[in-house]
Amino acid sequence: MVGVKAGKQPGCHFGYSGPFSEAYQLGNVALRVGQRIEWDPLAFRVTNSREANQYLSREYRKGWDLKAIAGSV
């Protein structure tokens, strides 16, 4: 909020924090499957482990999926 109010870009903007968070979470996936993983950021998938890919998204309960919540259904 400070960056918005001041009209300046915040110190930890999404261009920095997004890729950082992605790398951090991929480390968690690698630990979970117990092996080094190879990431394809354009396809948004792990290329060397089918098991790892199951941890990249989740099945939401009916009525709780992100599209329904955002109203874009």
N, CA, C, O and CB atoms as a CASP TS submission, in Angstrom:
PFRMAT TS
TARGET T0000
AUTHOR 0000-0000-0000
METHOD Language model
MODEL 1
PARENT N/A
ATOM      1  N   MET     1       0.808  -1.199   0.000  1.00  0.00           N
ATOM      2  CA  MET     1       0.000   0.000   0.000  1.00  0.00           C
ATOM      3  C   MET     1       0.850   1.262   0.000  1.00  0.00           C
ATOM      4  O   MET     1       0.449   2.273  -0.577  1.00  0.00           O
ATOM      5  CB  MET     1      -0.918  -0.001   1.188  1.00  0.00           C
ATOM      6  N   VAL     2       1.989   1.222   0.622  1.00  0.00           N
ATOM      7  CA  VAL     2       2.834   2.414   0.680  1.00  0.00           C
ATOM      8  C   VAL     2       3.224   2.859  -0.723  1.00  0.00           C
ATOM      9  O   VAL     2       3.191   4.052  -1.025  1.00  0.00           O
ATOM     10  CB  VAL     2       4.092   2.148   1.524  1.00  0.00           C
ATOM     11  N   GLY     3       3.595   1.905  -1.590  1.00  0.00           N
ATOM     12  CA  GLY     3       3.976   2.248  -2.944  1.00  0.00           C
ATOM     13  C   GLY     3       2.827   2.873  -3.719  1.00  0.00           C
ATOM     14  O   GLY     3       3.042   3.779  -4.524  1.00  0.00           O
ATOM     15  N   VAL     4       1.624   2.403  -3.488  1.00  0.00           N
ATOM     16  CA  VAL     4       0.457   2.943  -4.182  1.00  0.00           C
ATOM     17  C   VAL     4       0.183   4.361  -3.704  1.00  0.00           C
ATOM     18  O   VAL     4      -0.043   5.262  -4.512  1.00  0.00           O
ATOM     19  CB  VAL     4      -0.780   2.047  -3.957  1.00  0.00           C
ATOM     20  N   LYS     5       0.202   4.553  -2.408  1.00  0.00           N
ATOM     21  CA  LYS     5      -0.087   5.877  -1.862  1.00  0.00           C
ATOM     22  C   LYS     5       0.983   6.894  -2.238  1.00  0.00           C
ATOM     23  O   LYS     5       0.663   8.047  -2.526  1.00  0.00           O
ATOM     24  CB  LYS     5      -0.216   5.802  -0.352  1.00  0.00           C
ATOM     25  N   ALA     6       2.235   6.487  -2.239  1.00  0.00           N
ATOM     26  CA  ALA     6       3.336   7.405  -2.526  1.00  0.00           C
ATOM     27  C   ALA     6       3.581   7.569  -4.028  1.00  0.00           C
ATOM     28  O   ALA     6       4.305   8.473  -4.444  1.00  0.00           O
ATOM     29  CB  ALA     6       4.604   6.916  -1.851  1.00  0.00           C
ATOM     30  N   GLY     7       2.982   6.700  -4.839  1.00  0.00           N
ATOM     31  CA  GLY     7       3.191   6.762  -6.277  1.00  0.00           C
ATOM     32  C   GLY     7       4.544   6.218  -6.697  1.00  0.00           C
ATOM     33  O   GLY     7       5.032   6.527  -7.784  1.00  0.00           O
ATOM     34  N   LYS     8       5.147   5.416  -5.847  1.00  0.00           N
ATOM     35  CA  LYS     8       6.456   4.829  -6.138  1.00  0.00           C
ATOM     36  C   LYS     8       6.338   3.306  -6.149  1.00  0.00           C
ATOM     37  O   LYS     8       5.434   2.730  -5.544  1.00  0.00           O
ATOM     38  CB  LYS     8       7.518   5.291  -5.095  1.00  0.00           C
ATOM     39  N   GLN     9       7.262   2.679  -6.842  1.00  0.00           N
ATOM     40  CA  GLN     9       7.281   1.222  -6.861  1.00  0.00           C
ATOM     41  C   GLN     9       7.815   0.718  -5.518  1.00  0.00           C
ATOM     42  O   GLN     9       8.854   1.191  -5.057  1.00  0.00           O
ATOM     43  CB  GLN     9       8.148   0.688  -8.045  1.00  0.00           C
ATOM     44  N   PRO    10       7.124  -0.231  -4.885  1.00  0.00           N
ATOM     45  CA  PRO    10       7.587  -0.747  -3.598  1.00  0.00           C
ATOM     46  C   PRO    10       8.890  -1.525  -3.748  1.00  0.00           C
ATOM     47  O   PRO    10       9.238  -1.963  -4.845  1.00  0.00           O
ATOM     48  CB  PRO    10       6.517  -1.637  -2.967  1.00  0.00           C
ATOM     49  N   GLY    11       9.602  -1.691  -2.645  1.00  0.00           N
ATOM     50  CA  GLY    11      10.878  -2.392  -2.652  1.00  0.00           C
ATOM     51  C   GLY    11      10.764  -3.857  -3.027  1.00  0.00           C
ATOM     52  O   GLY    11      11.702  -4.429  -3.582  1.00  0.00           O
ATOM     53  N   CYS    12       9.638  -4.466  -2.734  1.00  0.00           N
ATOM     54  CA  CYS    12       9.455  -5.888  -3.035  1.00  0.00           C
ATOM     55  C   CYS    12       8.240  -6.042  -3.944  1.00  0.00           C
ATOM     56  O   CYS    12       7.238  -6.639  -3.550  1.00  0.00           O
ATOM     57  CB  CYS    12       9.281  -6.727  -1.725  1.00  0.00           C
ATOM     58  N   HIS    13       8.330  -5.514  -5.141  1.00  0.00           N
ATOM     59  CA  HIS    13       7.233  -5.569  -6.095  1.00  0.00           C
ATOM     60  C   HIS    13       7.052  -6.986  -6.632  1.00  0.00           C
ATOM     61  O   HIS    13       7.908  -7.845  -6.421  1.00  0.00           O
ATOM     62  CB  HIS    13       7.478  -4.592  -7.246  1.00  0.00           C
ATOM     63  N   PHE    14       5.944  -7.230  -7.322  1.00  0.00           N
ATOM     64  CA  PHE    14       5.631  -8.574  -7.795  1.00  0.00           C
ATOM     65  C   PHE    14       6.649  -9.091  -8.803  1.00  0.00           C
ATOM     66  O   PHE    14       6.884 -10.297  -8.871  1.00  0.00           O
ATOM     67  CB  PHE    14       4.256  -8.593  -8.410  1.00  0.00           C
ATOM     68  N   GLY    15       7.250  -8.218  -9.574  1.00  0.00           N
ATOM     69  CA  GLY    15       8.282  -8.648 -10.520  1.00  0.00           C
ATOM     70  C   GLY    15       9.456  -9.310  -9.827  1.00  0.00           C
ATOM     71  O   GLY    15      10.150 -10.133 -10.425  1.00  0.00           O
ATOM     72  N   TYR    16       9.684  -8.960  -8.581  1.00  0.00           N
ATOM     73  CA  TYR    16      10.742  -9.581  -7.773  1.00  0.00           C
ATOM     74  C   TYR    16      10.180 -10.732  -6.947  1.00  0.00           C
ATOM     75  O   TYR    16      10.707 -11.845  -6.974  1.00  0.00           O
ATOM     76  CB  TYR    16      11.404  -8.537  -6.847  1.00  0.00           C
ATOM     77  N   SER    17       9.111 -10.455  -6.219  1.00  0.00           N
ATOM     78  CA  SER    17       8.596 -11.440  -5.271  1.00  0.00           C
ATOM     79  C   SER    17       7.920 -12.631  -5.949  1.00  0.00           C
ATOM     80  O   SER    17       7.921 -13.727  -5.388  1.00  0.00           O
ATOM     81  CB  SER    17       7.621 -10.779  -4.336  1.00  0.00           C
ATOM     82  N   GLY    18       7.341 -12.446  -7.145  1.00  0.00           N
ATOM     83  CA  GLY    18       6.685 -13.558  -7.846  1.00  0.00           C
ATOM     84  C   GLY    18       7.654 -14.671  -8.194  1.00  0.00           C
ATOM     85  O   GLY    18       7.439 -15.811  -7.782  1.00  0.00           O
ATOM     86  N   PRO    19       8.726 -14.381  -8.946  1.00  0.00           N
ATOM     87  CA  PRO    19       9.698 -15.426  -9.270  1.00  0.00           C
ATOM     88  C   PRO    19      10.397 -15.995  -8.032  1.00  0.00           C
ATOM     89  O   PRO    19      10.712 -17.184  -7.991  1.00  0.00           O
ATOM     90  CB  PRO    19      10.734 -14.879 -10.226  1.00  0.00           C
ATOM     91  N   PHE    20      10.637 -15.162  -7.039  1.00  0.00           N
ATOM     92  CA  PHE    20      11.266 -15.631  -5.802  1.00  0.00           C
ATOM     93  C   PHE    20      10.362 -16.648  -5.108  1.00  0.00           C
ATOM     94  O   PHE    20      10.829 -17.699  -4.669  1.00  0.00           O
ATOM     95  CB  PHE    20      11.569 -14.441  -4.854  1.00  0.00           C
ATOM     96  N   SER    21       9.068 -16.336  -5.010  1.00  0.00           N
ATOM     97  CA  SER    21       8.109 -17.258  -4.382  1.00  0.00           C
ATOM     98  C   SER    21       7.980 -18.548  -5.178  1.00  0.00           C
ATOM     99  O   SER    21       7.865 -19.629  -4.601  1.00  0.00           O
ATOM    100  CB  SER    21       6.733 -16.593  -4.246  1.00  0.00           C
ATOM    101  N   GLU    22       7.999 -18.437  -6.495  1.00  0.00           N
ATOM    102  CA  GLU    22       7.913 -19.620  -7.358  1.00  0.00           C
ATOM    103  C   GLU    22       9.099 -20.553  -7.109  1.00  0.00           C
ATOM    104  O   GLU    22       8.918 -21.762  -6.964  1.00  0.00           O
ATOM    105  CB  GLU    22       7.864 -19.203  -8.848  1.00  0.00           C
ATOM    106  N   ALA    23      10.295 -20.001  -7.061  1.00  0.00           N
ATOM    107  CA  ALA    23      11.497 -20.810  -6.825  1.00  0.00           C
ATOM    108  C   ALA    23      11.453 -21.456  -5.445  1.00  0.00           C
ATOM    109  O   ALA    23      11.824 -22.620  -5.290  1.00  0.00           O
ATOM    110  CB  ALA    23      12.764 -19.947  -6.964  1.00  0.00           C
ATOM    111  N   TYR    24      11.011 -20.722  -4.465  1.00  0.00           N
ATOM    112  CA  TYR    24      10.924 -21.241  -3.098  1.00  0.00           C
ATOM    113  C   TYR    24       9.954 -22.420  -3.037  1.00  0.00           C
ATOM    114  O   TYR    24      10.265 -23.451  -2.441  1.00  0.00           O
ATOM    115  CB  TYR    24      10.478 -20.128  -2.122  1.00  0.00           C
ATOM    116  N   GLN    25       8.787 -22.271  -3.648  1.00  0.00           N
ATOM    117  CA  GLN    25       7.792 -23.340  -3.621  1.00  0.00           C
ATOM    118  C   GLN    25       8.231 -24.556  -4.434  1.00  0.00           C
ATOM    119  O   GLN    25       7.906 -25.690  -4.081  1.00  0.00           O
ATOM    120  CB  GLN    25       6.464 -22.825  -4.146  1.00  0.00           C
ATOM    121  N   LEU    26       8.966 -24.324  -5.519  1.00  0.00           N
ATOM    122  CA  LEU    26       9.495 -25.453  -6.285  1.00  0.00           C
ATOM    123  C   LEU    26      10.510 -26.236  -5.460  1.00  0.00           C
ATOM    124  O   LEU    26      10.624 -27.452  -5.608  1.00  0.00           O
ATOM    125  CB  LEU    26      10.140 -24.963  -7.592  1.00  0.00           C
ATOM    126  N   GLY    27      11.240 -25.551  -4.601  1.00  0.00           N
ATOM    127  CA  GLY    27      12.139 -26.241  -3.675  1.00  0.00           C
ATOM    128  C   GLY    27      11.359 -27.159  -2.748  1.00  0.00           C
ATOM    129  O   GLY    27      11.807 -28.267  -2.451  1.00  0.00           O
ATOM    130  N   ASN    28      10.202 -26.711  -2.291  1.00  0.00           N
ATOM    131  CA  ASN    28       9.350 -27.551  -1.447  1.00  0.00           C
ATOM    132  C   ASN    28       8.861 -28.785  -2.206  1.00  0.00           C
ATOM    133  O   ASN    28       8.797 -29.877  -1.643  1.00  0.00           O
ATOM    134  CB  ASN    28       8.152 -26.745  -0.931  1.00  0.00           C
ATOM    135  N   VAL    29       8.519 -28.610  -3.480  1.00  0.00           N
ATOM    136  CA  VAL    29       8.084 -29.735  -4.302  1.00  0.00           C
ATOM    137  C   VAL    29       9.223 -30.738  -4.456  1.00  0.00           C
ATOM    138  O   VAL    29       9.006 -31.944  -4.340  1.00  0.00           O
ATOM    139  CB  VAL    29       7.601 -29.247  -5.687  1.00  0.00           C
ATOM    140  N   ALA    30      10.434 -30.249  -4.716  1.00  0.00           N
ATOM    141  CA  ALA    30      11.592 -31.137  -4.859  1.00  0.00           C
ATOM    142  C   ALA    30      11.849 -31.918  -3.573  1.00  0.00           C
ATOM    143  O   ALA    30      12.157 -33.109  -3.620  1.00  0.00           O
ATOM    144  CB  ALA    30      12.841 -30.329  -5.242  1.00  0.00           C
ATOM    145  N   LEU    31      11.726 -31.261  -2.439  1.00  0.00           N
ATOM    146  CA  LEU    31      11.895 -31.961  -1.161  1.00  0.00           C
ATOM    147  C   LEU    31      10.822 -33.019  -0.970  1.00  0.00           C
ATOM    148  O   LEU    31      11.094 -34.108  -0.464  1.00  0.00           O
ATOM    149  CB  LEU    31      11.861 -30.968   0.003  1.00  0.00           C
ATOM    150  N   ARG    32       9.616 -32.696  -1.373  1.00  0.00           N
ATOM    151  CA  ARG    32       8.496 -33.631  -1.207  1.00  0.00           C
ATOM    152  C   ARG    32       8.681 -34.900  -2.028  1.00  0.00           C
ATOM    153  O   ARG    32       8.364 -35.992  -1.557  1.00  0.00           O
ATOM    154  CB  ARG    32       7.190 -32.957  -1.597  1.00  0.00           C
ATOM    155  N   VAL    33       9.195 -34.770  -3.259  1.00  0.00           N
ATOM    156  CA  VAL    33       9.381 -35.958  -4.104  1.00  0.00           C
ATOM    157  C   VAL    33      10.756 -36.591  -3.892  1.00  0.00           C
ATOM    158  O   VAL    33      11.016 -37.691  -4.379  1.00  0.00           O
ATOM    159  CB  VAL    33       9.202 -35.590  -5.581  1.00  0.00           C
ATOM    160  N   GLY    34      11.630 -35.902  -3.171  1.00  0.00           N
ATOM    161  CA  GLY    34      12.933 -36.474  -2.838  1.00  0.00           C
ATOM    162  C   GLY    34      13.922 -36.544  -3.989  1.00  0.00           C
ATOM    163  O   GLY    34      14.779 -37.427  -4.025  1.00  0.00           O
ATOM    164  N   GLN    35      13.805 -35.613  -4.930  1.00  0.00           N
ATOM    165  CA  GLN    35      14.745 -35.604  -6.042  1.00  0.00           C
ATOM    166  C   GLN    35      14.858 -34.208  -6.633  1.00  0.00           C
ATOM    167  O   GLN    35      14.004 -33.353  -6.398  1.00  0.00           O
ATOM    168  CB  GLN    35      14.317 -36.603  -7.119  1.00  0.00           C
ATOM    169  N   ARG    36      15.907 -33.988  -7.393  1.00  0.00           N
ATOM    170  CA  ARG    36      16.095 -32.732  -8.109  1.00  0.00           C
ATOM    171  C   ARG    36      15.044 -32.664  -9.216  1.00  0.00           C
ATOM    172  O   ARG    36      14.779 -33.659  -9.891  1.00  0.00           O
ATOM    173  CB  ARG    36      17.551 -32.615  -8.694  1.00  0.00           C
ATOM    174  N   ILE    37      14.456 -31.498  -9.396  1.00  0.00           N
ATOM    175  CA  ILE    37      13.454 -31.351 -10.447  1.00  0.00           C
ATOM    176  C   ILE    37      13.928 -30.337 -11.491  1.00  0.00           C
ATOM    177  O   ILE    37      14.711 -29.433 -11.201  1.00  0.00           O
ATOM    178  CB  ILE    37      12.097 -30.917  -9.848  1.00  0.00           C
ATOM    179  N   GLU    38      13.429 -30.517 -12.707  1.00  0.00           N
ATOM    180  CA  GLU    38      13.721 -29.597 -13.803  1.00  0.00           C
ATOM    181  C   GLU    38      12.422 -28.897 -14.163  1.00  0.00           C
ATOM    182  O   GLU    38      11.419 -29.543 -14.469  1.00  0.00           O
ATOM    183  CB  GLU    38      14.334 -30.344 -15.046  1.00  0.00           C
ATOM    184  N   TRP    39      12.449 -27.565 -14.125  1.00  0.00           N
ATOM    185  CA  TRP    39      11.245 -26.750 -14.269  1.00  0.00           C
ATOM    186  C   TRP    39      11.186 -26.081 -15.627  1.00  0.00           C
ATOM    187  O   TRP    39      12.162 -25.479 -16.075  1.00  0.00           O
ATOM    188  CB  TRP    39      11.181 -25.702 -13.174  1.00  0.00           C
ATOM    189  N   ASP    40      10.034 -26.187 -16.283  1.00  0.00           N
ATOM    190  CA  ASP    40       9.779 -25.481 -17.536  1.00  0.00           C
ATOM    191  C   ASP    40       8.800 -24.356 -17.211  1.00  0.00           C
ATOM    192  O   ASP    40       7.602 -24.610 -17.085  1.00  0.00           O
ATOM    193  CB  ASP    40       9.209 -26.451 -18.658  1.00  0.00           C
ATOM    194  N   PRO    41       9.285 -23.105 -17.073  1.00  0.00           N
ATOM    195  CA  PRO    41       8.400 -22.021 -16.654  1.00  0.00           C
ATOM    196  C   PRO    41       7.362 -21.629 -17.696  1.00  0.00           C
ATOM    197  O   PRO    41       6.306 -21.106 -17.340  1.00  0.00           O
ATOM    198  CB  PRO    41       9.213 -20.825 -16.306  1.00  0.00           C
ATOM    199  N   LEU    42       7.630 -21.865 -18.951  1.00  0.00           N
ATOM    200  CA  LEU    42       6.649 -21.515 -19.982  1.00  0.00           C
ATOM    201  C   LEU    42       5.481 -22.494 -20.004  1.00  0.00           C
ATOM    202  O   LEU    42       4.333 -22.096 -20.202  1.00  0.00           O
ATOM    203  CB  LEU    42       7.315 -21.476 -21.354  1.00  0.00           C
ATOM    204  N   ALA    43       5.776 -23.767 -19.803  1.00  0.00           N
ATOM    205  CA  ALA    43       4.724 -24.789 -19.769  1.00  0.00           C
ATOM    206  C   ALA    43       4.141 -24.955 -18.366  1.00  0.00           C
ATOM    207  O   ALA    43       3.131 -25.635 -18.184  1.00  0.00           O
ATOM    208  CB  ALA    43       5.274 -26.128 -20.263  1.00  0.00           C
ATOM    209  N   PHE    44       4.780 -24.332 -17.378  1.00  0.00           N
ATOM    210  CA  PHE    44       4.381 -24.419 -15.975  1.00  0.00           C
ATOM    211  C   PHE    44       4.282 -25.872 -15.510  1.00  0.00           C
ATOM    212  O   PHE    44       3.266 -26.306 -14.967  1.00  0.00           O
ATOM    213  CB  PHE    44       3.044 -23.709 -15.763  1.00  0.00           C
ATOM    214  N   ARG    45       5.375 -26.611 -15.741  1.00  0.00           N
ATOM    215  CA  ARG    45       5.396 -28.010 -15.295  1.00  0.00           C
ATOM    216  C   ARG    45       6.827 -28.481 -15.064  1.00  0.00           C
ATOM    217  O   ARG    45       7.790 -27.908 -15.574  1.00  0.00           O
ATOM    218  CB  ARG    45       4.700 -28.919 -16.328  1.00  0.00           C
ATOM    219  N   VAL    46       6.923 -29.535 -14.284  1.00  0.00           N
ATOM    220  CA  VAL    46       8.199 -30.206 -14.047  1.00  0.00           C
ATOM    221  C   VAL    46       8.385 -31.202 -15.184  1.00  0.00           C
ATOM    222  O   VAL    46       7.474 -31.968 -15.497  1.00  0.00           O
ATOM    223  CB  VAL    46       8.239 -30.921 -12.629  1.00  0.00           C
ATOM    224  N   THR    47       9.560 -31.194 -15.802  1.00  0.00           N
ATOM    225  CA  THR    47       9.764 -32.026 -16.988  1.00  0.00           C
ATOM    226  C   THR    47      10.332 -33.404 -16.686  1.00  0.00           C
ATOM    227  O   THR    47      10.278 -34.284 -17.546  1.00  0.00           O
ATOM    228  CB  THR    47      10.673 -31.326 -17.937  1.00  0.00           C
ATOM    229  N   ASN    48      10.867 -33.617 -15.506  1.00  0.00           N
ATOM    230  CA  ASN    48      11.516 -34.899 -15.238  1.00  0.00           C
ATOM    231  C   ASN    48      10.846 -35.710 -14.130  1.00  0.00           C
ATOM    232  O   ASN    48      11.423 -36.695 -13.669  1.00  0.00           O
ATOM    233  CB  ASN    48      12.947 -34.666 -14.877  1.00  0.00           C
ATOM    234  N   SER    49       9.649 -35.327 -13.692  1.00  0.00           N
ATOM    235  CA  SER    49       8.985 -36.072 -12.624  1.00  0.00           C
ATOM    236  C   SER    49       7.475 -35.878 -12.707  1.00  0.00           C
ATOM    237  O   SER    49       6.962 -34.794 -12.429  1.00  0.00           O
ATOM    238  CB  SER    49       9.510 -35.627 -11.243  1.00  0.00           C
ATOM    239  N   ARG    50       6.780 -36.921 -13.084  1.00  0.00           N
ATOM    240  CA  ARG    50       5.314 -36.855 -13.108  1.00  0.00           C
ATOM    241  C   ARG    50       4.762 -36.658 -11.709  1.00  0.00           C
ATOM    242  O   ARG    50       3.785 -35.937 -11.506  1.00  0.00           O
ATOM    243  CB  ARG    50       4.723 -38.126 -13.732  1.00  0.00           C
ATOM    244  N   GLU    51       5.400 -37.310 -10.748  1.00  0.00           N
ATOM    245  CA  GLU    51       4.940 -37.194  -9.365  1.00  0.00           C
ATOM    246  C   GLU    51       4.966 -35.746  -8.891  1.00  0.00           C
ATOM    247  O   GLU    51       4.047 -35.306  -8.201  1.00  0.00           O
ATOM    248  CB  GLU    51       5.800 -38.058  -8.445  1.00  0.00           C
ATOM    249  N   ALA    52       6.001 -35.007  -9.252  1.00  0.00           N
ATOM    250  CA  ALA    52       6.137 -33.621  -8.805  1.00  0.00           C
ATOM    251  C   ALA    52       5.026 -32.737  -9.349  1.00  0.00           C
ATOM    252  O   ALA    52       4.586 -31.809  -8.669  1.00  0.00           O
ATOM    253  CB  ALA    52       7.484 -33.065  -9.225  1.00  0.00           C
ATOM    254  N   ASN    53       4.571 -33.008 -10.551  1.00  0.00           N
ATOM    255  CA  ASN    53       3.540 -32.173 -11.168  1.00  0.00           C
ATOM    256  C   ASN    53       2.214 -32.184 -10.411  1.00  0.00           C
ATOM    257  O   ASN    53       1.436 -31.235 -10.508  1.00  0.00           O
ATOM    258  CB  ASN    53       3.306 -32.625 -12.580  1.00  0.00           C
ATOM    259  N   GLN    54       1.958 -33.240  -9.667  1.00  0.00           N
ATOM    260  CA  GLN    54       0.696 -33.303  -8.928  1.00  0.00           C
ATOM    261  C   GLN    54       0.633 -32.276  -7.801  1.00  0.00           C
ATOM    262  O   GLN    54      -0.451 -31.973  -7.301  1.00  0.00           O
ATOM    263  CB  GLN    54       0.496 -34.696  -8.360  1.00  0.00           C
ATOM    264  N   TYR    55       1.776 -31.741  -7.399  1.00  0.00           N
ATOM    265  CA  TYR    55       1.807 -30.761  -6.317  1.00  0.00           C
ATOM    266  C   TYR    55       1.746 -29.319  -6.809  1.00  0.00           C
ATOM    267  O   TYR    55       1.855 -28.394  -6.005  1.00  0.00           O
ATOM    268  CB  TYR    55       3.047 -30.954  -5.497  1.00  0.00           C
ATOM    269  N   LEU    56       1.576 -29.111  -8.093  1.00  0.00           N
ATOM    270  CA  LEU    56       1.565 -27.761  -8.650  1.00  0.00           C
ATOM    271  C   LEU    56       0.192 -27.110  -8.637  1.00  0.00           C
ATOM    272  O   LEU    56       0.088 -25.890  -8.770  1.00  0.00           O
ATOM    273  CB  LEU    56       2.080 -27.792 -10.049  1.00  0.00           C
ATOM    274  N   SER    57      -0.841 -27.886  -8.483  1.00  0.00           N
ATOM    275  CA  SER    57      -2.196 -27.336  -8.429  1.00  0.00           C
ATOM    276  C   SER    57      -3.040 -28.241  -7.560  1.00  0.00           C
ATOM    277  O   SER    57      -2.585 -29.289  -7.102  1.00  0.00           O
ATOM    278  CB  SER    57      -2.817 -27.194  -9.853  1.00  0.00           C
ATOM    279  N   ARG    58      -4.247 -27.833  -7.343  1.00  0.00           N
ATOM    280  CA  ARG    58      -5.126 -28.646  -6.499  1.00  0.00           C
ATOM    281  C   ARG    58      -6.539 -28.667  -7.056  1.00  0.00           C
ATOM    282  O   ARG    58      -6.933 -27.796  -7.831  1.00  0.00           O
ATOM    283  CB  ARG    58      -5.135 -28.117  -5.061  1.00  0.00           C
ATOM    284  N   GLU    59      -7.284 -29.667  -6.650  1.00  0.00           N
ATOM    285  CA  GLU    59      -8.694 -29.777  -7.002  1.00  0.00           C
ATOM    286  C   GLU    59      -9.488 -29.049  -5.917  1.00  0.00           C
ATOM    287  O   GLU    59      -9.384 -29.385  -4.738  1.00  0.00           O
ATOM    288  CB  GLU    59      -9.146 -31.287  -7.140  1.00  0.00           C
ATOM    289  N   TYR    60     -10.271 -28.063  -6.312  1.00  0.00           N
ATOM    290  CA  TYR    60     -11.071 -27.327  -5.351  1.00  0.00           C
ATOM    291  C   TYR    60     -12.450 -27.959  -5.213  1.00  0.00           C
ATOM    292  O   TYR    60     -12.972 -28.546  -6.161  1.00  0.00           O
ATOM    293  CB  TYR    60     -11.193 -25.858  -5.766  1.00  0.00           C
ATOM    294  N   ARG    61     -13.030 -27.835  -4.037  1.00  0.00           N
ATOM    295  CA  ARG    61     -14.389 -28.316  -3.826  1.00  0.00           C
ATOM    296  C   ARG    61     -15.355 -27.503  -4.677  1.00  0.00           C
ATOM    297  O   ARG    61     -15.084 -26.347  -5.003  1.00  0.00           O
ATOM    298  CB  ARG    61     -14.777 -28.236  -2.330  1.00  0.00           C
ATOM    299  N   LYS    62     -16.472 -28.105  -5.031  1.00  0.00           N
ATOM    300  CA  LYS    62     -17.472 -27.427  -5.853  1.00  0.00           C
ATOM    301  C   LYS    62     -17.879 -26.109  -5.183  1.00  0.00           C
ATOM    302  O   LYS    62     -18.195 -26.061  -3.994  1.00  0.00           O
ATOM    303  CB  LYS    62     -18.716 -28.340  -6.076  1.00  0.00           C
ATOM    304  N   GLY    63     -17.859 -25.047  -5.991  1.00  0.00           N
ATOM    305  CA  GLY    63     -18.226 -23.740  -5.482  1.00  0.00           C
ATOM    306  C   GLY    63     -17.059 -22.944  -4.923  1.00  0.00           C
ATOM    307  O   GLY    63     -17.203 -21.760  -4.618  1.00  0.00           O
ATOM    308  N   TRP    64     -15.896 -23.589  -4.783  1.00  0.00           N
ATOM    309  CA  TRP    64     -14.735 -22.917  -4.198  1.00  0.00           C
ATOM    310  C   TRP    64     -13.584 -22.773  -5.181  1.00  0.00           C
ATOM    311  O   TRP    64     -12.481 -22.399  -4.782  1.00  0.00           O
ATOM    312  CB  TRP    64     -14.264 -23.670  -2.982  1.00  0.00           C
ATOM    313  N   ASP    65     -13.817 -23.062  -6.459  1.00  0.00           N
ATOM    314  CA  ASP    65     -12.727 -22.891  -7.405  1.00  0.00           C
ATOM    315  C   ASP    65     -12.504 -21.409  -7.659  1.00  0.00           C
ATOM    316  O   ASP    65     -13.411 -20.597  -7.473  1.00  0.00           O
ATOM    317  CB  ASP    65     -13.020 -23.634  -8.724  1.00  0.00           C
ATOM    318  N   LEU    66     -11.318 -21.065  -8.075  1.00  0.00           N
ATOM    319  CA  LEU    66     -10.937 -19.665  -8.198  1.00  0.00           C
ATOM    320  C   LEU    66     -11.755 -18.909  -9.226  1.00  0.00           C
ATOM    321  O   LEU    66     -12.036 -17.727  -9.028  1.00  0.00           O
ATOM    322  CB  LEU    66      -9.494 -19.564  -8.546  1.00  0.00           C
ATOM    323  N   LYS    67     -12.150 -19.552 -10.320  1.00  0.00           N
ATOM    324  CA  LYS    67     -12.949 -18.881 -11.341  1.00  0.00           C
ATOM    325  C   LYS    67     -14.324 -18.521 -10.788  1.00  0.00           C
ATOM    326  O   LYS    67     -14.843 -17.441 -11.070  1.00  0.00           O
ATOM    327  CB  LYS    67     -13.090 -19.771 -12.591  1.00  0.00           C
ATOM    328  N   ALA    68     -14.910 -19.412 -10.008  1.00  0.00           N
ATOM    329  CA  ALA    68     -16.221 -19.141  -9.446  1.00  0.00           C
ATOM    330  C   ALA    68     -16.158 -18.020  -8.415  1.00  0.00           C
ATOM    331  O   ALA    68     -17.049 -17.172  -8.359  1.00  0.00           O
ATOM    332  CB  ALA    68     -16.794 -20.401  -8.817  1.00  0.00           C
ATOM    333  N   ILE    69     -15.121 -18.017  -7.614  1.00  0.00           N
ATOM    334  CA  ILE    69     -14.975 -16.980  -6.595  1.00  0.00           C
ATOM    335  C   ILE    69     -14.755 -15.614  -7.247  1.00  0.00           C
ATOM    336  O   ILE    69     -15.296 -14.608  -6.788  1.00  0.00           O
ATOM    337  CB  ILE    69     -13.805 -17.316  -5.646  1.00  0.00           C
ATOM    338  N   ALA    70     -13.952 -15.582  -8.326  1.00  0.00           N
ATOM    339  CA  ALA    70     -13.654 -14.325  -9.012  1.00  0.00           C
ATOM    340  C   ALA    70     -14.829 -13.847  -9.877  1.00  0.00           C
ATOM    341  O   ALA    70     -14.838 -12.705 -10.335  1.00  0.00           O
ATOM    342  CB  ALA    70     -12.406 -14.490  -9.877  1.00  0.00           C
ATOM    343  N   GLY    71     -15.807 -14.714 -10.097  1.00  0.00           N
ATOM    344  CA  GLY    71     -16.973 -14.329 -10.877  1.00  0.00           C
ATOM    345  C   GLY    71     -16.757 -14.408 -12.379  1.00  0.00           C
ATOM    346  O   GLY    71     -17.485 -13.776 -13.144  1.00  0.00           O
ATOM    347  N   SER    72     -15.762 -15.178 -12.806  1.00  0.00           N
ATOM    348  CA  SER    72     -15.484 -15.264 -14.246  1.00  0.00           C
ATOM    349  C   SER    72     -16.004 -16.555 -14.850  1.00  0.00           C
ATOM    350  O   SER    72     -15.500 -17.000 -15.882  1.00  0.00           O
ATOM    351  CB  SER    72     -13.993 -15.148 -14.501  1.00  0.00           C
ATOM    352  N   VAL    73     -17.000 -17.162 -14.228  1.00  0.00           N
ATOM    353  CA  VAL    73     -17.558 -18.399 -14.751  1.00  0.00           C
ATOM    354  C   VAL    73     -18.670 -18.093 -15.710  1.00  0.00           C
ATOM    355  O   VAL    73     -19.276 -19.009 -16.265  1.00  0.00           O
ATOM    356  CB  VAL    73     -18.058 -19.294 -13.630  1.00  0.00           C
TER
END
